Amino acid sequence: MDYVEYYALKLKENNKLFSQHKKFIESQYKGSSTLFRNSYGKGEEFKKNARTYLKSMKLI
C-alpha cells in the first residue's frame, strides 16, 4: 500500500485529518506568498525582480 492509498483510507476513518491538512497547506501557501512578496515585490515589480534574480542564478 502506498502513501496516497494509506492517507485516503485514514481520511475515510477520520475526516478531521482533512481539515488539519488543509490548514497546514494554507499556512504554507501564506508563508510562501509572504516570503516571495517581501523578496520581489508585487505585480509587475515581482515579475521584473524575479526574472532578474533567476537570470543572475543562470536559471533562465
CHARMM internal coordinates of N, CA and C (Angstrom, degrees):
IC EDIT
DIST 1 N 1 CA 1.4604
DIST 1 CA 1 C 1.5318
ANGL 1 N 1 CA 1 C 108.05
DIST 1 C 2 N 1.3107
ANGL 1 CA 1 C 2 N 115.96
DIHE 1 N 1 CA 1 C 2 N 129.97
DIST 2 N 2 CA 1.4606
ANGL 1 C 2 N 2 CA 119.05
DIHE 1 CA 1 C 2 N 2 CA 179.33
DIST 2 CA 2 C 1.5290
ANGL 2 N 2 CA 2 C 111.01
DIHE 1 C 2 N 2 CA 2 C -89.48
DIST 2 C 3 N 1.3073
ANGL 2 CA 2 C 3 N 115.11
DIHE 2 N 2 CA 2 C 3 N 173.62
DIST 3 N 3 CA 1.4671
ANGL 2 C 3 N 3 CA 121.67
DIHE 2 CA 2 C 3 N 3 CA -175.35
DIST 3 CA 3 C 1.5242
ANGL 3 N 3 CA 3 C 112.37
DIHE 2 C 3 N 3 CA 3 C -60.01
DIST 3 C 4 N 1.3234
ANGL 3 CA 3 C 4 N 117.09
DIHE 3 N 3 CA 3 C 4 N -43.56
DIST 4 N 4 CA 1.4630
ANGL 3 C 4 N 4 CA 120.74
DIHE 3 CA 3 C 4 N 4 CA -176.62
DIST 4 CA 4 C 1.5278
ANGL 4 N 4 CA 4 C 110.39
DIHE 3 C 4 N 4 CA 4 C -63.42
DIST 4 C 5 N 1.3148
ANGL 4 CA 4 C 5 N 115.39
DIHE 4 N 4 CA 4 C 5 N -44.08
DIST 5 N 5 CA 1.4625
ANGL 4 C 5 N 5 CA 120.51
DIHE 4 CA 4 C 5 N 5 CA 178.92
DIST 5 CA 5 C 1.5324
ANGL 5 N 5 CA 5 C 110.58
DIHE 4 C 5 N 5 CA 5 C -63.23
DIST 5 C 6 N 1.3303
ANGL 5 CA 5 C 6 N 115.48
DIHE 5 N 5 CA 5 C 6 N -44.80
DIST 6 N 6 CA 1.4653
ANGL 5 C 6 N 6 CA 121.11
DIHE 5 CA 5 C 6 N 6 CA 179.13
DIST 6 CA 6 C 1.5329
ANGL 6 N 6 CA 6 C 110.62
DIHE 5 C 6 N 6 CA 6 C -60.96
DIST 6 C 7 N 1.3219
ANGL 6 CA 6 C 7 N 116.49
DIHE 6 N 6 CA 6 C 7 N -45.12
DIST 7 N 7 CA 1.4667
ANGL 6 C 7 N 7 CA 121.34
DIHE 6 CA 6 C 7 N 7 CA -179.29
DIST 7 CA 7 C 1.5277
ANGL 7 N 7 CA 7 C 110.62
DIHE 6 C 7 N 7 CA 7 C -63.46
DIST 7 C 8 N 1.3281
ANGL 7 CA 7 C 8 N 116.99
DIHE 7 N 7 CA 7 C 8 N -41.22
DIST 8 N 8 CA 1.4702
ANGL 7 C 8 N 8 CA 121.03
DIHE 7 CA 7 C 8 N 8 CA 178.86
DIST 8 CA 8 C 1.5280
ANGL 8 N 8 CA 8 C 110.62
DIHE 7 C 8 N 8 CA 8 C -61.66
DIST 8 C 9 N 1.3208
ANGL 8 CA 8 C 9 N 117.00
DIHE 8 N 8 CA 8 C 9 N -41.34
DIST 9 N 9 CA 1.4681
ANGL 8 C 9 N 9 CA 120.32
DIHE 8 CA 8 C 9 N 9 CA 178.08
DIST 9 CA 9 C 1.5238
ANGL 9 N 9 CA 9 C 110.96
DIHE 8 C 9 N 9 CA 9 C -64.89
DIST 9 C 10 N 1.3196
ANGL 9 CA 9 C 10 N 116.42
DIHE 9 N 9 CA 9 C 10 N -41.79
DIST 10 N 10 CA 1.4690
ANGL 9 C 10 N 10 CA 120.22
DIHE 9 CA 9 C 10 N 10 CA 179.11
DIST 10 CA 10 C 1.5281
ANGL 10 N 10 CA 10 C 110.97
DIHE 9 C 10 N 10 CA 10 C -64.96
DIST 10 C 11 N 1.3309
ANGL 10 CA 10 C 11 N 117.42
DIHE 10 N 10 CA 10 C 11 N -36.77
DIST 11 N 11 CA 1.4650
ANGL 10 C 11 N 11 CA 120.77
DIHE 10 CA 10 C 11 N 11 CA 177.30
DIST 11 CA 11 C 1.5258
ANGL 11 N 11 CA 11 C 111.24
DIHE 10 C 11 N 11 CA 11 C -63.99
DIST 11 C 12 N 1.3326
ANGL 11 CA 11 C 12 N 115.64
DIHE 11 N 11 CA 11 C 12 N -37.12
DIST 12 N 12 CA 1.4640
ANGL 11 C 12 N 12 CA 119.32
DIHE 11 CA 11 C 12 N 12 CA 177.29
DIST 12 CA 12 C 1.5226
ANGL 12 N 12 CA 12 C 110.41
DIHE 11 C 12 N 12 CA 12 C -62.70
DIST 12 C 13 N 1.3396
ANGL 12 CA 12 C 13 N 115.71
DIHE 12 N 12 CA 12 C 13 N -39.97
DIST 13 N 13 CA 1.4651
ANGL 12 C 13 N 13 CA 121.29
DIHE 12 CA 12 C 13 N 13 CA -178.33
DIST 13 CA 13 C 1.5259
ANGL 13 N 13 CA 13 C 112.06
DIHE 12 C 13 N 13 CA 13 C -72.74
DIST 13 C 14 N 1.3290
ANGL 13 CA 13 C 14 N 116.31
DIHE 13 N 13 CA 13 C 14 N -40.21
DIST 14 N 14 CA 1.4632
ANGL 13 C 14 N 14 CA 120.59
DIHE 13 CA 13 C 14 N 14 CA -174.49
DIST 14 CA 14 C 1.5268
ANGL 14 N 14 CA 14 C 109.26
DIHE 13 C 14 N 14 CA 14 C -138.45
DIST 14 C 15 N 1.3172
ANGL 14 CA 14 C 15 N 116.91
DIHE 14 N 14 CA 14 C 15 N 100.11
DIST 15 N 15 CA 1.4623
ANGL 14 C 15 N 15 CA 122.19
DIHE 14 CA 14 C 15 N 15 CA -176.53
DIST 15 CA 15 C 1.5303
ANGL 15 N 15 CA 15 C 112.62
DIHE 14 C 15 N 15 CA 15 C -69.06
DIST 15 C 16 N 1.3254
ANGL 15 CA 15 C 16 N 118.89
DIHE 15 N 15 CA 15 C 16 N -15.99
DIST 16 N 16 CA 1.4671
ANGL 15 C 16 N 16 CA 121.37
DIHE 15 CA 15 C 16 N 16 CA 178.72
DIST 16 CA 16 C 1.5245
ANGL 16 N 16 CA 16 C 111.10
DIHE 15 C 16 N 16 CA 16 C -63.51
DIST 16 C 17 N 1.3385
ANGL 16 CA 16 C 17 N 116.33
DIHE 16 N 16 CA 16 C 17 N -26.92
DIST 17 N 17 CA 1.4631
ANGL 16 C 17 N 17 CA 119.69
DIHE 16 CA 16 C 17 N 17 CA 178.63
DIST 17 CA 17 C 1.5267
ANGL 17 N 17 CA 17 C 111.00
DIHE 16 C 17 N 17 CA 17 C -59.61
DIST 17 C 18 N 1.3296
ANGL 17 CA 17 C 18 N 116.88
DIHE 17 N 17 CA 17 C 18 N -36.46
DIST 18 N 18 CA 1.4621
ANGL 17 C 18 N 18 CA 120.50
DIHE 17 CA 17 C 18 N 18 CA -179.77
DIST 18 CA 18 C 1.5174
ANGL 18 N 18 CA 18 C 110.90
DIHE 17 C 18 N 18 CA 18 C -61.92
DIST 18 C 19 N 1.3348
ANGL 18 CA 18 C 19 N 116.72
DIHE 18 N 18 CA 18 C 19 N -47.03
DIST 19 N 19 CA 1.4667
ANGL 18 C 19 N 19 CA 119.15
DIHE 18 CA 18 C 19 N 19 CA -178.12
DIST 19 CA 19 C 1.5261
ANGL 19 N 19 CA 19 C 110.67
DIHE 18 C 19 N 19 CA 19 C -67.12
DIST 19 C 20 N 1.3324
ANGL 19 CA 19 C 20 N 117.38
DIHE 19 N 19 CA 19 C 20 N -35.17
DIST 20 N 20 CA 1.4674
ANGL 19 C 20 N 20 CA 120.11
DIHE 19 CA 19 C 20 N 20 CA 176.87
DIST 20 CA 20 C 1.5210
ANGL 20 N 20 CA 20 C 110.06
DIHE 19 C 20 N 20 CA 20 C -65.23
DIST 20 C 21 N 1.3296
ANGL 20 CA 20 C 21 N 116.24
DIHE 20 N 20 CA 20 C 21 N -44.50
DIST 21 N 21 CA 1.4580
ANGL 20 C 21 N 21 CA 120.99
DIHE 20 CA 20 C 21 N 21 CA -179.19
DIST 21 CA 21 C 1.5300
ANGL 21 N 21 CA 21 C 110.52
DIHE 20 C 21 N 21 CA 21 C -64.88
DIST 21 C 22 N 1.3299
ANGL 21 CA 21 C 22 N 116.07
DIHE 21 N 21 CA 21 C 22 N -40.82
DIST 22 N 22 CA 1.4658
ANGL 21 C 22 N 22 CA 120.76
DIHE 21 CA 21 C 22 N 22 CA 178.75
DIST 22 CA 22 C 1.5300
ANGL 22 N 22 CA 22 C 110.59
DIHE 21 C 22 N 22 CA 22 C -62.09
DIST 22 C 23 N 1.3388
ANGL 22 CA 22 C 23 N 117.42
DIHE 22 N 22 CA 22 C 23 N -43.80
DIST 23 N 23 CA 1.4685
ANGL 22 C 23 N 23 CA 120.95
DIHE 22 CA 22 C 23 N 23 CA 178.30
DIST 23 CA 23 C 1.5245
ANGL 23 N 23 CA 23 C 110.70
DIHE 22 C 23 N 23 CA 23 C -61.82
DIST 23 C 24 N 1.3339
ANGL 23 CA 23 C 24 N 115.93
DIHE 23 N 23 CA 23 C 24 N -41.12
DIST 24 N 24 CA 1.4633
ANGL 23 C 24 N 24 CA 120.54
DIHE 23 CA 23 C 24 N 24 CA 179.36
DIST 24 CA 24 C 1.5285
ANGL 24 N 24 CA 24 C 110.57
DIHE 23 C 24 N 24 CA 24 C -62.11
DIST 24 C 25 N 1.3211
ANGL 24 CA 24 C 25 N 116.95
DIHE 24 N 24 CA 24 C 25 N -47.41
DIST 25 N 25 CA 1.4663
ANGL 24 C 25 N 25 CA 121.09
DIHE 24 CA 24 C 25 N 25 CA -179.69
DIST 25 CA 25 C 1.5242
ANGL 25 N 25 CA 25 C 110.73
DIHE 24 C 25 N 25 CA 25 C -62.72
DIST 25 C 26 N 1.3290
ANGL 25 CA 25 C 26 N 117.24
DIHE 25 N 25 CA 25 C 26 N -42.86
DIST 26 N 26 CA 1.4670
ANGL 25 C 26 N 26 CA 120.60
DIHE 25 CA 25 C 26 N 26 CA 179.32
DIST 26 CA 26 C 1.5216
ANGL 26 N 26 CA 26 C 111.57
DIHE 25 C 26 N 26 CA 26 C -63.72
DIST 26 C 27 N 1.3367
ANGL 26 CA 26 C 27 N 117.37
DIHE 26 N 26 CA 26 C 27 N -38.49
DIST 27 N 27 CA 1.4643
ANGL 26 C 27 N 27 CA 119.47
DIHE 26 CA 26 C 27 N 27 CA 179.38
DIST 27 CA 27 C 1.5269
ANGL 27 N 27 CA 27 C 110.45
DIHE 26 C 27 N 27 CA 27 C -69.22
DIST 27 C 28 N 1.3405
ANGL 27 CA 27 C 28 N 117.27
DIHE 27 N 27 CA 27 C 28 N -36.64
DIST 28 N 28 CA 1.4646
ANGL 27 C 28 N 28 CA 120.77
DIHE 27 CA 27 C 28 N 28 CA 176.86
DIST 28 CA 28 C 1.5280
ANGL 28 N 28 CA 28 C 110.03
DIHE 27 C 28 N 28 CA 28 C -64.91
DIST 28 C 29 N 1.3263
ANGL 28 CA 28 C 29 N 116.00
DIHE 28 N 28 CA 28 C 29 N -42.49
DIST 29 N 29 CA 1.4648
ANGL 28 C 29 N 29 CA 121.23
DIHE 28 CA 28 C 29 N 29 CA 179.34
DIST 29 CA 29 C 1.5262
ANGL 29 N 29 CA 29 C 110.66
DIHE 28 C 29 N 29 CA 29 C -62.29
DIST 29 C 30 N 1.3250
ANGL 29 CA 29 C 30 N 116.15
DIHE 29 N 29 CA 29 C 30 N -45.71
DIST 30 N 30 CA 1.4633
ANGL 29 C 30 N 30 CA 120.80
DIHE 29 CA 29 C 30 N 30 CA -179.15
DIST 30 CA 30 C 1.5328
ANGL 30 N 30 CA 30 C 110.63
DIHE 29 C 30 N 30 CA 30 C -63.51
DIST 30 C 31 N 1.3358
ANGL 30 CA 30 C 31 N 116.35
DIHE 30 N 30 CA 30 C 31 N -42.76
DIST 31 N 31 CA 1.4586
ANGL 30 C 31 N 31 CA 120.49
DIHE 30 CA 30 C 31 N 31 CA 178.98
DIST 31 CA 31 C 1.5194
ANGL 31 N 31 CA 31 C 111.93
DIHE 30 C 31 N 31 CA 31 C -63.38
DIST 31 C 32 N 1.3335
ANGL 31 CA 31 C 32 N 116.83
DIHE 31 N 31 CA 31 C 32 N -44.16
DIST 32 N 32 CA 1.4634
ANGL 31 C 32 N 32 CA 121.32
DIHE 31 CA 31 C 32 N 32 CA 179.37
DIST 32 CA 32 C 1.5175
ANGL 32 N 32 CA 32 C 110.71
DIHE 31 C 32 N 32 CA 32 C -64.55
DIST 32 C 33 N 1.3042
ANGL 32 CA 32 C 33 N 115.47
DIHE 32 N 32 CA 32 C 33 N -43.05
DIST 33 N 33 CA 1.4501
ANGL 32 C 33 N 33 CA 121.10
DIHE 32 CA 32 C 33 N 33 CA -179.86
DIST 33 CA 33 C 1.5220
ANGL 33 N 33 CA 33 C 111.14
DIHE 32 C 33 N 33 CA 33 C -60.89
DIST 33 C 34 N 1.3169
ANGL 33 CA 33 C 34 N 116.56
DIHE 33 N 33 CA 33 C 34 N -44.03
DIST 34 N 34 CA 1.4624
ANGL 33 C 34 N 34 CA 121.54
DIHE 33 CA 33 C 34 N 34 CA 178.86
DIST 34 CA 34 C 1.5263
ANGL 34 N 34 CA 34 C 110.52
DIHE 33 C 34 N 34 CA 34 C -65.06
DIST 34 C 35 N 1.3230
ANGL 34 CA 34 C 35 N 116.51
DIHE 34 N 34 CA 34 C 35 N -43.37
DIST 35 N 35 CA 1.4658
ANGL 34 C 35 N 35 CA 121.15
DIHE 34 CA 34 C 35 N 35 CA 179.41
DIST 35 CA 35 C 1.5263
ANGL 35 N 35 CA 35 C 110.80
DIHE 34 C 35 N 35 CA 35 C -58.84
DIST 35 C 36 N 1.3355
ANGL 35 CA 35 C 36 N 116.52
DIHE 35 N 35 CA 35 C 36 N -49.67
DIST 36 N 36 CA 1.4618
ANGL 35 C 36 N 36 CA 119.70
DIHE 35 CA 35 C 36 N 36 CA -178.68
DIST 36 CA 36 C 1.5193
ANGL 36 N 36 CA 36 C 112.10
DIHE 35 C 36 N 36 CA 36 C -68.04
DIST 36 C 37 N 1.3194
ANGL 36 CA 36 C 37 N 117.92
DIHE 36 N 36 CA 36 C 37 N -38.12
DIST 37 N 37 CA 1.4695
ANGL 36 C 37 N 37 CA 120.80
DIHE 36 CA 36 C 37 N 37 CA 178.48
DIST 37 CA 37 C 1.5284
ANGL 37 N 37 CA 37 C 109.89
DIHE 36 C 37 N 37 CA 37 C -63.75
DIST 37 C 38 N 1.3393
ANGL 37 CA 37 C 38 N 116.98
DIHE 37 N 37 CA 37 C 38 N -41.88
DIST 38 N 38 CA 1.4645
ANGL 37 C 38 N 38 CA 120.29
DIHE 37 CA 37 C 38 N 38 CA 178.94
DIST 38 CA 38 C 1.5220
ANGL 38 N 38 CA 38 C 111.49
DIHE 37 C 38 N 38 CA 38 C -68.97
DIST 38 C 39 N 1.3315
ANGL 38 CA 38 C 39 N 117.12
DIHE 38 N 38 CA 38 C 39 N -31.88
DIST 39 N 39 CA 1.4638
ANGL 38 C 39 N 39 CA 120.88
DIHE 38 CA 38 C 39 N 39 CA -179.09
DIST 39 CA 39 C 1.5226
ANGL 39 N 39 CA 39 C 113.12
DIHE 38 C 39 N 39 CA 39 C -78.55
DIST 39 C 40 N 1.3370
ANGL 39 CA 39 C 40 N 116.97
DIHE 39 N 39 CA 39 C 40 N -39.46
DIST 40 N 40 CA 1.4601
ANGL 39 C 40 N 40 CA 120.18
DIHE 39 CA 39 C 40 N 40 CA -170.47
DIST 40 CA 40 C 1.5213
ANGL 40 N 40 CA 40 C 115.49
DIHE 39 C 40 N 40 CA 40 C -121.03
DIST 40 C 41 N 1.3125
ANGL 40 CA 40 C 41 N 119.17
DIHE 40 N 40 CA 40 C 41 N -6.95
DIST 41 N 41 CA 1.4602
ANGL 40 C 41 N 41 CA 120.99
DIHE 40 CA 40 C 41 N 41 CA -179.21
DIST 41 CA 41 C 1.5185
ANGL 41 N 41 CA 41 C 111.84
DIHE 40 C 41 N 41 CA 41 C 92.13
DIST 41 C 42 N 1.3365
ANGL 41 CA 41 C 42 N 115.86
DIHE 41 N 41 CA 41 C 42 N -159.97
DIST 42 N 42 CA 1.4696
ANGL 41 C 42 N 42 CA 121.49
DIHE 41 CA 41 C 42 N 42 CA -177.21
DIST 42 CA 42 C 1.5189
ANGL 42 N 42 CA 42 C 110.65
DIHE 41 C 42 N 42 CA 42 C -125.36
DIST 42 C 43 N 1.3272
ANGL 42 CA 42 C 43 N 116.33
DIHE 42 N 42 CA 42 C 43 N 158.35
DIST 43 N 43 CA 1.4619
ANGL 42 C 43 N 43 CA 123.08
DIHE 42 CA 42 C 43 N 43 CA 172.70
DIST 43 CA 43 C 1.5141
ANGL 43 N 43 CA 43 C 113.85
DIHE 42 C 43 N 43 CA 43 C 56.73
DIST 43 C 44 N 1.3328
ANGL 43 CA 43 C 44 N 115.69
DIHE 43 N 43 CA 43 C 44 N -132.09
DIST 44 N 44 CA 1.4672
ANGL 43 C 44 N 44 CA 121.35
DIHE 43 CA 43 C 44 N 44 CA -178.83
DIST 44 CA 44 C 1.5239
ANGL 44 N 44 CA 44 C 111.13
DIHE 43 C 44 N 44 CA 44 C -62.97
DIST 44 C 45 N 1.3304
ANGL 44 CA 44 C 45 N 116.66
DIHE 44 N 44 CA 44 C 45 N -34.69
DIST 45 N 45 CA 1.4638
ANGL 44 C 45 N 45 CA 120.93
DIHE 44 CA 44 C 45 N 45 CA 177.91
DIST 45 CA 45 C 1.5299
ANGL 45 N 45 CA 45 C 109.75
DIHE 44 C 45 N 45 CA 45 C -60.46
DIST 45 C 46 N 1.3344
ANGL 45 CA 45 C 46 N 116.84
DIHE 45 N 45 CA 45 C 46 N -40.65
DIST 46 N 46 CA 1.4602
ANGL 45 C 46 N 46 CA 121.79
DIHE 45 CA 45 C 46 N 46 CA 178.59
DIST 46 CA 46 C 1.5209
ANGL 46 N 46 CA 46 C 110.26
DIHE 45 C 46 N 46 CA 46 C -60.09
DIST 46 C 47 N 1.3414
ANGL 46 CA 46 C 47 N 116.26
DIHE 46 N 46 CA 46 C 47 N -48.92
DIST 47 N 47 CA 1.4615
ANGL 46 C 47 N 47 CA 120.55
DIHE 46 CA 46 C 47 N 47 CA -178.75
DIST 47 CA 47 C 1.5201
ANGL 47 N 47 CA 47 C 111.13
DIHE 46 C 47 N 47 CA 47 C -58.89
DIST 47 C 48 N 1.3267
ANGL 47 CA 47 C 48 N 115.84
DIHE 47 N 47 CA 47 C 48 N -46.29
DIST 48 N 48 CA 1.4644
ANGL 47 C 48 N 48 CA 120.88
DIHE 47 CA 47 C 48 N 48 CA -178.02
DIST 48 CA 48 C 1.5282
ANGL 48 N 48 CA 48 C 110.67
DIHE 47 C 48 N 48 CA 48 C -63.41
DIST 48 C 49 N 1.3297
ANGL 48 CA 48 C 49 N 116.48
DIHE 48 N 48 CA 48 C 49 N -49.53
DIST 49 N 49 CA 1.4605
ANGL 48 C 49 N 49 CA 120.53
DIHE 48 CA 48 C 49 N 49 CA -177.92
DIST 49 CA 49 C 1.5258
ANGL 49 N 49 CA 49 C 112.48
DIHE 48 C 49 N 49 CA 49 C -67.11
DIST 49 C 50 N 1.3238
ANGL 49 CA 49 C 50 N 117.31
DIHE 49 N 49 CA 49 C 50 N -38.06
DIST 50 N 50 CA 1.4637
ANGL 49 C 50 N 50 CA 120.67
DIHE 49 CA 49 C 50 N 50 CA 178.84
DIST 50 CA 50 C 1.5265
ANGL 50 N 50 CA 50 C 110.21
DIHE 49 C 50 N 50 CA 50 C -66.10
DIST 50 C 51 N 1.3326
ANGL 50 CA 50 C 51 N 117.03
DIHE 50 N 50 CA 50 C 51 N -42.50
DIST 51 N 51 CA 1.4706
ANGL 50 C 51 N 51 CA 120.12
DIHE 50 CA 50 C 51 N 51 CA 178.54
DIST 51 CA 51 C 1.5231
ANGL 51 N 51 CA 51 C 111.07
DIHE 50 C 51 N 51 CA 51 C -64.15
DIST 51 C 52 N 1.3244
ANGL 51 CA 51 C 52 N 116.50
DIHE 51 N 51 CA 51 C 52 N -40.89
DIST 52 N 52 CA 1.4665
ANGL 51 C 52 N 52 CA 120.56
DIHE 51 CA 51 C 52 N 52 CA 178.10
DIST 52 CA 52 C 1.5256
ANGL 52 N 52 CA 52 C 110.02
DIHE 51 C 52 N 52 CA 52 C -59.71
DIST 52 C 53 N 1.3135
ANGL 52 CA 52 C 53 N 116.42
DIHE 52 N 52 CA 52 C 53 N -45.11
DIST 53 N 53 CA 1.4671
ANGL 52 C 53 N 53 CA 120.95
DIHE 52 CA 52 C 53 N 53 CA 179.27
DIST 53 CA 53 C 1.5334
ANGL 53 N 53 CA 53 C 110.97
DIHE 52 C 53 N 53 CA 53 C -63.59
DIST 53 C 54 N 1.3291
ANGL 53 CA 53 C 54 N 116.97
DIHE 53 N 53 CA 53 C 54 N -47.83
DIST 54 N 54 CA 1.4658
ANGL 53 C 54 N 54 CA 120.40
DIHE 53 CA 53 C 54 N 54 CA -178.93
DIST 54 CA 54 C 1.5257
ANGL 54 N 54 CA 54 C 111.55
DIHE 53 C 54 N 54 CA 54 C -62.16
DIST 54 C 55 N 1.3413
ANGL 54 CA 54 C 55 N 116.78
DIHE 54 N 54 CA 54 C 55 N -37.56
DIST 55 N 55 CA 1.4637
ANGL 54 C 55 N 55 CA 119.92
DIHE 54 CA 54 C 55 N 55 CA 176.81
DIST 55 CA 55 C 1.5211
ANGL 55 N 55 CA 55 C 110.79
DIHE 54 C 55 N 55 CA 55 C -66.57
DIST 55 C 56 N 1.3215
ANGL 55 CA 55 C 56 N 117.15
DIHE 55 N 55 CA 55 C 56 N -39.94
DIST 56 N 56 CA 1.4688
ANGL 55 C 56 N 56 CA 120.04
DIHE 55 CA 55 C 56 N 56 CA 179.93
DIST 56 CA 56 C 1.5309
ANGL 56 N 56 CA 56 C 111.48
DIHE 55 C 56 N 56 CA 56 C -65.37
DIST 56 C 57 N 1.3372
ANGL 56 CA 56 C 57 N 116.46
DIHE 56 N 56 CA 56 C 57 N -27.40
DIST 57 N 57 CA 1.4658
ANGL 56 C 57 N 57 CA 121.15
DIHE 56 CA 56 C 57 N 57 CA 178.15
DIST 57 CA 57 C 1.5337
ANGL 57 N 57 CA 57 C 110.99
DIHE 56 C 57 N 57 CA 57 C -90.36
DIST 57 C 58 N 1.3536
ANGL 57 CA 57 C 58 N 116.04
DIHE 57 N 57 CA 57 C 58 N 3.26
DIST 58 N 58 CA 1.4651
ANGL 57 C 58 N 58 CA 123.92
DIHE 57 CA 57 C 58 N 58 CA -178.44
DIST 58 CA 58 C 1.5348
ANGL 58 N 58 CA 58 C 112.26
DIHE 57 C 58 N 58 CA 58 C 56.90
DIST 58 C 59 N 1.3343
ANGL 58 CA 58 C 59 N 115.37
DIHE 58 N 58 CA 58 C 59 N 38.29
DIST 59 N 59 CA 1.4595
ANGL 58 C 59 N 59 CA 120.78
DIHE 58 CA 58 C 59 N 59 CA 177.55
DIST 59 CA 59 C 1.5254
ANGL 59 N 59 CA 59 C 111.76
DIHE 58 C 59 N 59 CA 59 C -95.66
DIST 59 C 60 N 1.3528
ANGL 59 CA 59 C 60 N 115.75
DIHE 59 N 59 CA 59 C 60 N -17.61
DIST 60 N 60 CA 1.4719
ANGL 59 C 60 N 60 CA 119.89
DIHE 59 CA 59 C 60 N 60 CA 173.29
DIST 60 CA 60 C 1.5091
ANGL 60 N 60 CA 60 C 108.29
DIHE 59 C 60 N 60 CA 60 C -136.60
END
COOR INIT
IC SEED 1 N 1 CA 1 C
IC BUILD
